[in-house]
Amino acid sequence: MSDRTDDQKAAAARHALHALTAEANRVRADLLKLRRDLAQAESDFGATKAAQLLEANEQLVMSALHARILADTARENLETMTRASQFDELTDTPNRSVMQYRIENAIAQARRHEKYVAILFIDLDGFKLINDSLGHAVGDEVLQHVASSLTHSVRDSDTVSRFGGDEFLVLLAEVTGSADVALVATKMLLALSAAKGNAVPDLSASIGIALYPDDGADPATLIKCADAAMYRAKRRGGGTFQFHSDSRDMSHAPIPADAALHGRAAGAVAQGIQSWQAQQASDLRDANEQLVISAIAAQQSASDAQLVQQRQSKFLAMVAHELRNPLMPMRTAADLLERARADEAMLRRLQALLRRQIGYISRLIDDLLDGARVSTGKFRLESERVDMKAILDQVADACQPAIVSRKQGFTMRVTSSDLHVRGDAMRLTQIIANLLDNASKYTLNGGNIELDAVADGDSLTITVADDGIGITSDALPRIFDLFEQEAHARAHHGGGLSIGLSIVRELTEAHGGSIVASSPGKGFGSKFVVKLPREPAERRPDE
């Protein structure tokens, strides 16, 4: 069983390594293509900006790979810590707290399916003599061997736990009756009797059995009943098992390794074997179902990988397109600079054109860097007490020229004088400016935009609404994803990397807030609602 599990884990690890290698190869191929594209760009608008863009993209890719490595390492460390806190160090079996939890779940399942749950309390006979005469090292080897023998005597759905010292608990989940339990107890006694380690004498054990719901309805009661039954079995001389309820007394005489099953126990075991075979068939069906589910999951993973590749291709095409836009005017300006030396007015116009295009490229690089921060969660916030009323006024003034140029109506309503929050003033300004700028860009000339701020208890709600082009129901769930933009939005306002709303969500959540987008549909406007935790009012020194 363990060899097969190790093979499966090894195969899974090889598959994960293969997938990671393929992903790294695709990233390297994308970087090579980007370098070729930037080689041409260097001759047109200078090596400095191209190098900055290349560095930004390489940082984006390397940050994503680094984040994946950190996540894998953290997951492995968490799994190691979790196992250390939940499993017995010597026998590698679940500890008491895990066993308690599994018994509670098994009782809940049995209650729904009208089945029994069995708790077996196992105590090794004469273990103190082994420890005293052969030493604790041999005693530890015996306990490990006992744990292994008990585990191999039960189903994968059952649980073997070291209860303490030389005592073990076994949980048999969803058994059909006492015959099933008698079969398992007999198998355990035979396995222990046949188990001999180095210089270890024959092993025997006393087993007490309690059944849910006959003997109790909670883990503590069932364990107590099984413990009492175990002591009755031990008083009979050990090497036997005993049910707690006298009406279901199916205890055995001591069983040597080569003993034949006989009498009443033989009939119970025969019935138990049939039940066991039926359970094995059921387990096989479950395994087949899991195989189908795994195949479906693998297919989904392949689909997800293809989607990621498509998103990368879309991103690179988008960056190339945005870089191409300023190249033509910059090339034209470069050609005219020589002739414009004698024409001061033309020289000033060409210089202004170059400054605009360089500013456009600089904003593009800033967007790429912010996109990398969104992917890696590395936004740095300088937290302080901030008056959001001042920020709203500042953003409204900054966006006013664009709103006026489009002949749009703008209304701002603030219903409270205390709009203080704790956060980074620059980043909070970026949130509101991005939403208000988007509202203006995606609203037709002559449309209307509203900005509302309401303080309600411990939270501040800021709403930016417009009657612009709206958002379709298909695009709404992905509106905050990187590089996501609807076709009709691109047609209305072409250009950009579609990073802004992703940055808004990341910054809002970094401040402990939330953002929600809504829209009745295409052509019916949109609304973005930002909620931020309020900062308590400052107390005066005399209070």
Sequence and secondary structure as in RCSB ss.txt:
>XXXX:A:sequence
MSDRTDDQKAAAARHALHALTAEANRVRADLLKLRRDLAQAESDFGATKAAQLLEANEQLVMSALHARILADTAR
ENLETMTRASQFDELTDTPNRSVMQYRIENAIAQARRHEKYVAILFIDLDGFKLINDSLGHAVGDEVLQHVASSL
THSVRDSDTVSRFGGDEFLVLLAEVTGSADVALVATKMLLALSAAKGNAVPDLSASIGIALYPDDGADPATLIKC
ADAAMYRAKRRGGGTFQFHSDSRDMSHAPIPADAALHGRAAGAVAQGIQSWQAQQASDLRDANEQLVISAIAAQQ
SASDAQLVQQRQSKFLAMVAHELRNPLMPMRTAADLLERARADEAMLRRLQALLRRQIGYISRLIDDLLDGARVS
TGKFRLESERVDMKAILDQVADACQPAIVSRKQGFTMRVTSSDLHVRGDAMRLTQIIANLLDNASKYTLNGGNIE
LDAVADGDSLTITVADDGIGITSDALPRIFDLFEQEAHARAHHGGGLSIGLSIVRELTEAHGGSIVASSPGKGFG
SKFVVKLPREPAERRPDE
>XXXX:A:secstr
 HHHHHHHHHHHHHHHHHHHHHHHHHHHHHHHHHHHHHHHHHHHH HHHHHHHHHHHHHHHHHHHHHHHHHHHHH
HHHHHHHHHHHB TTT  B HHHHHHHHHHHHHHHHHHT EEEEEEEEETTHHHHHHHH HHHHHHHHHHHHHHH
HHTS TTSEEEEEETTEEEEEEEEE SHHHHHHHHHHHHHHHHH   TT     EEEEEEEETTT SSHHHHHHH
HHHHHHHHHHTTSSEEEESSGGG        TT    HHHHHHHHHHHHHHHHHHHHHHHHHHHHHHHHHHHHHH
HHHHHHHHHHHHHHHHHHHHHHHHHHHHHHHHHHHHHTGGGG HHHHHHHHHHHHHHHHHHHHHHHHHHHHHHHH
HT      EEEEHHHHHHHHHHHHHHHHHHTT EEEEEE  S  EEEE HHHHHHHHHHHHHHHHHTS TT EEE
EEEEEETTEEEEEEEE SS   TTTGGGTTSTT   HHHHHHS  S S HHHHHHHHHHHTT EEEEE SSTTS 
EEEEEEEEB      TT 
